[in-house]
Amino acid sequence: MIKKLLVALSFITVSMMFAQKNNDQQSVASASEKLRLAMISGDKTVLESLILPELTYGHSNGHIDDAKEFVEKLVSKQSNFLNIENTNQSIQIVDKTAIVRNHLYGKTADLGKEPGEVNLDILYVWSKTKNGWKLLARQAVKAEKK
């Protein structure tokens, strides 16, 4: 009887852990989608709600924005995404950290510049807080031509 109880408890525990990890992956995917939409709209409130104050946001040209600069550039349209398409997304959860990789293709109309296109591979680091998943770090690199 005790063996059956231990097996049942083990099964329940493993099932709960798998369900939590799956819920976390869905939550991170949702946060990533909210970030994509906020980067297009330049919605300051939403952008600020999705990031940590310690954000480090690395561009493919080597420039690194802090949280304030990241938000200000999008709100002012200094960085202006007309659209963003994320593909090949993978999400890995490690404790309270999520590592997200994807390919980003976007069209831009940055303030004072000619319209352009970006073709990037991105690494995001999300941190689980009491208020949900928040972006801690992002690094972009120019995608390899295939």
Legacy VTK file of the C-alpha trace (Angstrom):
# vtk DataFile Version 3.0
C-alpha trace
ASCII
DATASET POLYDATA
POINTS 146 float
0.000 0.000 0.000
2.777 2.441 0.894
4.568 1.691 -2.394
1.416 2.472 -4.353
0.980 5.706 -2.423
4.603 6.730 -3.093
4.262 5.940 -6.792
1.035 7.963 -6.954
2.617 10.915 -5.118
5.673 10.792 -7.397
3.440 10.780 -10.472
1.427 13.735 -9.149
4.587 15.683 -8.303
6.123 15.107 -11.743
2.832 16.020 -13.420
2.603 19.252 -11.434
6.194 20.178 -12.270
5.583 19.548 -15.978
2.346 21.572 -15.876
4.126 24.487 -14.149
6.941 24.466 -16.712
4.379 24.383 -19.529
2.461 27.276 -17.901
5.724 29.229 -17.567
6.545 28.654 -21.234
3.100 29.874 -22.244
3.452 32.925 -19.969
6.868 33.774 -21.433
5.516 33.369 -24.972
2.661 35.714 -24.062
5.048 38.289 -22.564
7.222 38.049 -25.685
4.204 38.710 -27.890
3.159 41.693 -25.744
6.696 43.061 -26.081
6.598 42.643 -29.878
3.324 44.556 -30.112
4.486 47.276 -27.692
7.686 47.780 -29.688
5.564 48.416 -32.779
3.058 50.708 -31.034
5.572 52.522 -28.830
3.159 52.202 -25.883
5.208 53.501 -22.961
3.004 52.017 -20.247
3.097 48.532 -21.734
6.818 48.707 -22.481
7.605 49.743 -18.907
5.359 46.991 -17.524
7.325 44.308 -19.396
10.882 45.239 -18.411
13.007 45.343 -15.301
14.770 48.592 -14.328
18.086 46.743 -14.776
17.358 45.966 -18.448
20.341 45.788 -20.759
19.217 45.930 -24.386
21.942 45.138 -26.899
21.658 46.144 -30.543
23.299 44.323 -33.438
25.601 47.331 -34.007
27.065 46.960 -30.506
25.168 49.814 -28.830
23.593 48.935 -25.491
20.524 50.726 -24.135
19.465 50.805 -20.518
15.773 50.516 -19.620
15.093 54.243 -19.892
16.813 54.615 -23.274
15.067 51.515 -24.646
11.627 52.911 -23.810
12.392 56.503 -24.862
13.664 55.445 -28.310
10.489 53.480 -29.053
8.082 56.080 -27.639
9.774 58.961 -29.530
9.960 56.873 -32.740
13.730 57.289 -32.817
13.444 53.504 -33.149
10.265 52.959 -35.128
9.180 49.461 -36.044
6.423 49.348 -38.654
6.188 45.608 -38.193
8.050 42.793 -36.482
7.821 39.131 -37.405
9.319 36.660 -34.943
9.999 33.136 -36.169
11.838 30.022 -34.991
11.191 30.880 -31.351
12.479 28.585 -28.633
11.890 28.991 -24.908
13.969 27.334 -22.202
12.996 27.719 -18.545
15.674 27.405 -15.849
14.248 28.041 -12.380
12.964 31.645 -12.502
14.812 32.526 -15.710
13.625 32.076 -19.274
15.936 32.077 -22.268
14.155 32.940 -25.493
15.736 32.826 -28.918
14.085 33.830 -32.152
14.631 35.280 -35.559
13.309 38.821 -36.008
12.489 40.359 -39.336
11.137 43.888 -39.269
10.523 46.980 -41.300
11.604 50.267 -39.772
11.028 53.970 -40.268
13.356 55.424 -37.647
13.057 59.151 -37.067
15.375 61.002 -39.472
16.358 57.900 -41.432
15.298 56.200 -44.631
12.902 53.264 -44.217
14.795 50.049 -43.650
14.660 46.393 -42.819
16.246 44.391 -40.028
17.051 40.704 -40.151
18.285 39.619 -36.725
18.754 36.690 -34.417
17.784 37.632 -30.870
18.503 36.295 -27.403
16.152 37.444 -24.626
16.509 36.760 -20.911
13.274 36.982 -18.923
13.047 36.878 -15.137
10.017 35.598 -13.227
8.845 38.154 -10.676
5.806 38.322 -8.415
4.219 40.473 -11.172
4.958 38.058 -14.007
7.799 37.632 -16.475
9.948 40.739 -17.042
12.672 41.319 -19.615
16.130 41.560 -18.053
18.378 41.360 -21.106
18.240 41.266 -24.884
21.019 40.886 -27.425
20.671 41.030 -31.193
23.092 39.906 -33.865
22.777 40.251 -37.604
21.390 37.015 -38.988
23.707 34.893 -41.072
22.874 34.815 -44.745
21.827 31.328 -45.713
LINES 1 147
146 0 1 2 3 4 5 6 7 8 9 10 11 12 13 14 15 16 17 18 19 20 21 22 23 24 25 26 27 28 29 30 31 32 33 34 35 36 37 38 39 40 41 42 43 44 45 46 47 48 49 50 51 52 53 54 55 56 57 58 59 60 61 62 63 64 65 66 67 68 69 70 71 72 73 74 75 76 77 78 79 80 81 82 83 84 85 86 87 88 89 90 91 92 93 94 95 96 97 98 99 100 101 102 103 104 105 106 107 108 109 110 111 112 113 114 115 116 117 118 119 120 121 122 123 124 125 126 127 128 129 130 131 132 133 134 135 136 137 138 139 140 141 142 143 144 145
